[in-house]
């Protein structure tokens, strides 16, 4: 009797998430809502910050826990260029320095909290995080998106937000996860998929037929780039109802703690020439709704999965491990990042694009 050979099972391994938060710019959503004259508390990086607009118009971010007696500065009010604690009236400037104690003759020299560097771009507010305390270098600046500032031809941002009970890495895996586009998003025929990793940027290019965001015989091209660890912009070219559709998607996250994050998803749509305003608005809304629904299918899965450090991959999967290596650079000191993580690496999966000359135009935009 022949011996039965038992193949060992692949067991899931999962170490604890890193004890630090990624170095880079993190998007806090549209800047305008923070300009209402009130302090806004946000839970991020395992702590609480407060965002407020001073009388100069500048948006500032500082630690929200008042070092006097521990009150939340977000419960206070804005006075001049400072946020004033509701508990005892201590005033804190955008530089983090206490500049007024209404009942004291002198301010303690140690009366200061951390001030966080900010920037505004594409109508969004960003906060910089670096565990080493260094500021951003010019090469990691958030790129300007010209359509954001072209209301005659493009819609305004449509933004939705979710809280996900998982570590940020589960979201970033999507850069290389080619297979899920078929089972989750209805990309029935992916003919080309590629990843480009270089320095702080990771790009995904995909061409395929998508029945949910196009039609049964219409190709959808997406060029999605992460700029750092937490901010991704996707340029999409497809069709809907016989009309060509061009759109720009925002996918960004801010870690609440190591096991949860806020996810913001935004959509810009190029307006349809020749349509009435009413018809154009309806088409834009329909496309935004379809896109939000498609992205929401990912959200359901992130809510219901476990962390896995050793995914069991097959030859049809994308470069998941290479992607995770690229992402790892944001969790170690900048000087310790190996050169191979900064070097340019390209991984392509071509399933017949060259045999479809009608698709050549799709790459004019890459």
C-alpha positions as CSV (number, residue, x, y, z in Angstrom):
1,X,0.0,0.0,0.0
2,X,1.4,3.3,-1.0
3,X,2.3,5.8,1.7
4,X,0.1,8.8,2.0
5,X,2.0,12.0,1.8
6,X,0.5,14.8,3.8
7,X,1.2,18.3,2.6
8,X,1.6,20.7,5.5
9,X,-0.9,23.5,5.8
10,X,0.1,27.1,5.5
11,X,-0.4,28.7,9.0
12,X,-1.1,32.4,9.3
13,X,1.6,34.4,11.0
14,X,0.9,37.8,12.4
15,X,3.3,39.9,14.6
16,X,2.1,43.0,16.4
17,X,1.8,46.2,14.3
18,X,4.7,48.6,14.5
19,X,5.0,50.8,17.5
20,X,5.4,54.0,15.5
21,X,3.4,55.8,12.8
22,X,4.4,56.3,9.2
23,X,6.6,59.2,8.2
24,X,4.8,61.4,5.7
25,X,2.0,63.7,4.9
26,X,-1.5,62.6,6.1
27,X,-4.7,64.1,4.6
28,X,-7.3,65.5,7.0
29,X,-10.0,66.1,4.3
30,X,-11.2,69.3,2.9
31,X,-9.6,72.4,4.5
32,X,-12.7,74.6,4.4
33,X,-14.7,72.9,7.3
34,X,-11.8,73.7,9.6
35,X,-12.2,77.4,8.9
36,X,-15.5,77.9,10.9
37,X,-13.8,79.7,13.8
38,X,-14.1,76.7,16.1
39,X,-11.4,74.3,17.4
40,X,-11.7,70.8,15.8
41,X,-10.4,67.7,17.7
42,X,-9.0,64.8,15.7
43,X,-7.9,61.4,17.0
44,X,-4.7,60.5,15.1
45,X,-1.3,58.9,15.7
46,X,-2.4,57.4,19.0
47,X,-3.2,60.8,20.5
48,X,-5.5,63.8,20.1
49,X,-4.8,66.9,18.1
50,X,-6.7,70.2,17.7
51,X,-7.1,72.1,14.4
52,X,-8.0,75.8,14.5
53,X,-8.0,78.9,12.3
54,X,-6.4,82.0,13.7
55,X,-7.5,85.5,12.8
56,X,-4.8,85.6,10.1
57,X,-6.6,82.7,8.3
58,X,-3.8,80.2,8.9
59,X,-4.8,76.7,10.0
60,X,-2.7,75.4,12.9
61,X,-2.5,72.0,14.5
62,X,-1.2,71.4,18.0
63,X,-1.5,68.6,20.7
64,X,-5.0,68.8,22.2
65,X,-4.3,67.7,25.7
66,X,-3.6,70.8,27.9
67,X,-0.5,70.1,30.0
68,X,-1.9,72.2,32.8
69,X,-4.7,69.8,34.0
70,X,-5.3,67.5,31.0
71,X,-8.4,69.1,29.4
72,X,-9.2,68.7,25.8
73,X,-8.4,72.0,24.0
74,X,-11.0,71.1,21.3
75,X,-13.7,72.0,23.9
76,X,-12.4,75.6,24.1
77,X,-12.6,78.5,21.8
78,X,-10.4,80.4,19.3
79,X,-9.1,83.9,20.3
80,X,-6.8,85.7,17.9
81,X,-4.2,83.3,16.9
82,X,-4.7,81.0,19.8
83,X,-7.0,78.2,21.1
84,X,-8.2,78.9,24.7
85,X,-8.7,76.0,27.1
86,X,-12.2,75.8,28.5
87,X,-11.0,74.5,31.8
88,X,-8.8,77.4,33.1
89,X,-8.4,79.8,30.1
90,X,-4.8,79.1,29.2
91,X,-4.3,80.2,25.6
92,X,-2.1,78.3,23.2
93,X,-0.7,79.6,19.9
94,X,-0.3,77.8,16.7
95,X,3.4,77.4,17.6
96,X,2.4,75.4,20.6
97,X,3.5,78.0,23.1
98,X,1.2,79.2,25.9
99,X,0.9,83.0,25.5
100,X,-1.7,83.8,28.2
101,X,-2.9,82.6,31.6
102,X,-5.6,85.0,32.8
103,X,-4.9,84.6,36.5
104,X,-1.1,84.2,36.5
105,X,1.7,86.8,36.8
106,X,4.1,84.7,34.8
107,X,3.8,81.8,32.3
108,X,5.9,78.7,33.2
109,X,8.8,78.3,30.7
110,X,7.7,74.7,30.0
111,X,4.2,75.8,29.0
112,X,4.4,74.5,25.5
113,X,2.8,71.6,23.5
114,X,3.8,70.0,20.2
115,X,3.0,72.0,17.1
116,X,2.5,70.0,13.9
117,X,3.5,71.1,10.4
118,X,0.7,71.6,8.0
119,X,0.1,72.3,4.3
120,X,-2.9,72.9,2.1
121,X,-3.1,71.6,-1.4
122,X,-6.0,70.6,-3.7
123,X,-8.4,72.2,-1.2
124,X,-7.2,69.6,1.4
125,X,-5.5,70.0,4.7
126,X,-2.4,67.8,5.5
127,X,-0.5,67.2,8.6
128,X,3.1,66.0,8.7
129,X,4.3,63.1,10.9
130,X,7.9,62.1,11.6
131,X,8.8,60.0,14.6
132,X,12.3,61.5,14.4
133,X,11.0,65.1,14.5
134,X,12.3,66.1,11.1
135,X,10.3,68.2,8.6
136,X,9.3,67.3,5.1
137,X,11.8,67.6,2.2
138,X,10.8,69.3,-1.1
139,X,10.7,65.9,-2.9
140,X,7.8,64.7,-0.9
141,X,5.6,67.7,-1.5
142,X,1.9,67.0,-2.3
143,X,1.5,67.5,-6.1
144,X,-1.1,70.0,-7.3
145,X,-4.1,68.6,-9.2
146,X,-5.1,71.3,-11.7
147,X,-8.7,70.0,-12.3
148,X,-9.5,70.8,-8.6
149,X,-9.2,74.5,-9.5
150,X,-11.1,74.3,-12.8
151,X,-14.8,74.4,-11.9
152,X,-15.9,75.2,-15.4
153,X,-14.8,71.7,-16.6
154,X,-14.7,69.6,-13.4
155,X,-17.1,68.9,-10.5
156,X,-16.1,69.7,-7.0
157,X,-14.8,67.1,-4.5
158,X,-17.4,64.6,-3.3
159,X,-16.0,63.1,-0.1
160,X,-17.1,60.2,2.2
161,X,-15.4,58.9,5.3
162,X,-15.3,55.6,7.1
163,X,-13.6,54.3,10.3
164,X,-11.9,51.0,9.7
165,X,-10.9,48.6,12.6
166,X,-7.7,47.4,11.1
167,X,-4.0,48.5,10.7
168,X,-3.3,50.8,7.8
169,X,-1.2,48.1,6.0
170,X,-4.4,46.3,5.1
171,X,-5.5,49.2,2.9
172,X,-2.1,49.8,1.3
173,X,-1.9,46.2,0.2
174,X,-4.4,47.2,-2.5
175,X,-1.6,48.8,-4.6
176,X,-0.4,45.3,-5.6
177,X,-3.6,43.2,-5.2
178,X,-4.5,42.6,-8.8
179,X,-6.8,39.6,-8.2
180,X,-9.3,41.4,-6.0
181,X,-10.3,43.7,-8.9
182,X,-12.0,40.7,-10.5
183,X,-13.8,39.2,-7.6
184,X,-14.7,42.4,-5.7
185,X,-14.9,45.2,-8.4
186,X,-16.2,43.4,-11.4
187,X,-13.1,43.8,-13.6
188,X,-14.1,40.9,-15.8
189,X,-11.1,41.0,-18.1
190,X,-7.8,42.6,-16.8
191,X,-5.5,42.7,-19.8
192,X,-2.7,44.7,-18.1
193,X,-1.5,45.3,-14.6
194,X,1.7,47.0,-13.5
195,X,3.3,48.4,-10.3
196,X,6.1,50.9,-10.2
197,X,7.9,51.6,-6.9
198,X,10.4,54.4,-6.7
199,X,11.4,56.5,-3.6
200,X,8.3,57.6,-1.7
201,X,6.0,56.9,-4.7
202,X,4.1,53.7,-5.6
203,X,2.0,53.5,-8.8
204,X,-0.5,51.0,-10.1
205,X,-1.6,50.9,-13.7
206,X,-4.5,48.7,-14.8
207,X,-6.5,48.2,-17.9
208,X,-9.6,46.0,-18.0
209,X,-13.3,45.7,-18.7
210,X,-15.3,46.8,-15.7
211,X,-19.0,46.0,-15.7
212,X,-19.8,48.2,-12.7
213,X,-18.0,51.4,-13.8
214,X,-18.4,51.1,-17.5
215,X,-20.1,48.3,-19.3
216,X,-19.7,44.7,-20.5
217,X,-17.4,45.7,-23.4
218,X,-15.9,49.0,-22.3
219,X,-12.3,49.2,-21.1
220,X,-11.4,51.1,-17.9
221,X,-7.9,52.5,-17.4
222,X,-6.7,53.5,-14.0
223,X,-3.4,55.1,-13.0
224,X,-3.2,55.2,-9.2
225,X,-0.2,56.7,-7.3
226,X,0.6,56.8,-3.6
227,X,2.6,59.8,-2.6
228,X,4.1,58.6,0.6
229,X,2.4,56.2,3.0
230,X,-1.1,57.6,3.3
231,X,-2.2,59.7,0.3
232,X,-3.2,58.2,-3.1
233,X,-4.6,59.8,-6.2
234,X,-6.1,57.8,-9.0
235,X,-6.8,59.0,-12.6
236,X,-9.5,57.0,-14.3
237,X,-10.5,56.9,-18.0
238,X,-13.6,54.9,-18.9
239,X,-17.2,55.3,-20.1
240,X,-20.8,55.3,-18.7
241,X,-24.0,55.2,-20.7
242,X,-22.0,55.6,-24.0
243,X,-20.3,58.7,-22.7
244,X,-16.5,58.9,-22.1
245,X,-15.8,59.5,-18.4
246,X,-12.6,61.0,-16.9
247,X,-12.4,61.1,-13.1
248,X,-9.9,61.6,-10.3
249,X,-10.2,59.7,-7.0
250,X,-8.7,60.5,-3.6
251,X,-7.9,57.6,-1.2
252,X,-6.3,58.7,2.0
253,X,-6.1,57.4,5.6
254,X,-5.1,58.7,9.0
255,X,-4.2,56.2,11.7
256,X,-6.3,56.6,14.9
257,X,-4.1,54.0,16.6
258,X,-2.3,50.8,15.4
259,X,-5.6,48.9,15.0
260,X,-7.9,51.5,13.4
261,X,-7.8,54.3,10.9
262,X,-10.0,57.0,9.3
263,X,-10.4,56.4,5.6
264,X,-11.4,59.3,3.3
265,X,-12.5,58.7,-0.3
266,X,-13.1,61.6,-2.7
267,X,-14.2,61.8,-6.3
268,X,-13.8,64.5,-9.0
269,X,-15.6,64.0,-12.4
270,X,-15.0,65.9,-15.6
271,X,-18.2,67.5,-16.8
272,X,-19.9,66.3,-19.9
273,X,-19.8,68.8,-22.7
274,X,-23.0,69.5,-24.6
275,X,-25.3,68.5,-21.8
276,X,-27.6,70.7,-19.9
277,X,-26.5,71.6,-16.3
278,X,-29.3,69.4,-14.9
279,X,-28.4,66.4,-17.0
280,X,-24.7,66.9,-16.3
281,X,-25.2,67.1,-12.6
282,X,-27.3,63.9,-12.7
283,X,-24.6,62.0,-14.6
284,X,-21.9,63.2,-12.2
285,X,-24.0,62.1,-9.2
286,X,-24.6,58.7,-10.8
287,X,-20.9,58.2,-11.4
288,X,-20.0,59.3,-7.9
289,X,-22.5,57.0,-6.4
290,X,-21.3,54.1,-8.4
291,X,-17.7,54.8,-7.5
292,X,-18.5,55.2,-3.8
293,X,-20.4,51.9,-3.9
294,X,-17.4,50.1,-5.6
295,X,-14.9,51.4,-3.1
296,X,-17.3,50.5,-0.3
297,X,-17.0,46.9,-1.3
298,X,-13.4,47.0,-0.2
299,X,-14.4,48.6,3.1
300,X,-16.7,45.6,4.0
301,X,-13.7,43.3,3.5
302,X,-11.3,45.4,5.6
303,X,-13.9,45.3,8.4
304,X,-13.9,41.5,8.3
305,X,-10.3,40.3,7.9
306,X,-7.3,39.4,10.0
307,X,-3.8,40.6,9.9
308,X,-1.5,38.3,8.0
309,X,2.3,38.7,7.6
310,X,2.8,35.7,5.4
311,X,0.1,35.7,2.8
312,X,-0.2,32.5,0.8
313,X,0.2,33.8,-2.8
314,X,-0.1,32.2,-6.2
315,X,1.2,33.0,-9.6
316,X,-1.8,35.1,-10.5
317,X,-1.4,37.5,-7.6
318,X,0.4,40.9,-7.8
319,X,3.7,41.8,-6.1
320,X,2.3,42.0,-2.6
321,X,5.6,41.3,-0.8
322,X,7.4,43.9,-3.0
323,X,4.7,46.4,-2.1
324,X,5.0,45.8,1.6
325,X,8.8,46.2,1.4
326,X,8.3,49.6,-0.3
327,X,5.8,50.6,2.5
328,X,8.2,49.5,5.2
329,X,10.5,52.5,4.5
330,X,8.0,54.9,6.2
331,X,8.3,53.0,9.5
332,X,12.1,53.2,10.0
333,X,14.5,56.1,10.4
334,X,15.1,57.9,7.2
335,X,18.9,57.4,7.3
336,X,18.3,53.6,7.7
337,X,16.2,53.1,4.6
338,X,18.0,50.6,2.4
339,X,18.9,51.9,-1.1
340,X,16.9,49.0,-2.7
341,X,13.7,50.4,-1.2
342,X,14.3,53.8,-2.9
343,X,15.4,52.3,-6.3
344,X,13.0,52.0,-9.2
345,X,11.3,48.7,-9.5
346,X,8.7,47.7,-12.1
347,X,6.5,44.6,-12.1
348,X,4.2,43.9,-15.1
349,X,1.5,41.4,-15.8
350,X,0.5,41.6,-19.4
351,X,-2.5,39.4,-20.4
352,X,-2.9,40.5,-24.0
353,X,-2.8,44.3,-24.2
354,X,-0.4,44.2,-27.1
355,X,-3.0,42.1,-29.0
356,X,-5.5,44.9,-28.6
357,X,-4.3,47.9,-30.7
358,X,-7.5,49.7,-30.0
359,X,-6.3,50.1,-26.4
360,X,-3.1,51.9,-27.3
361,X,-4.7,55.3,-26.6
362,X,-5.3,54.4,-23.0
363,X,-1.5,54.8,-22.3
364,X,-1.3,58.2,-23.8
365,X,-2.3,59.4,-20.3
366,X,0.1,57.3,-18.2
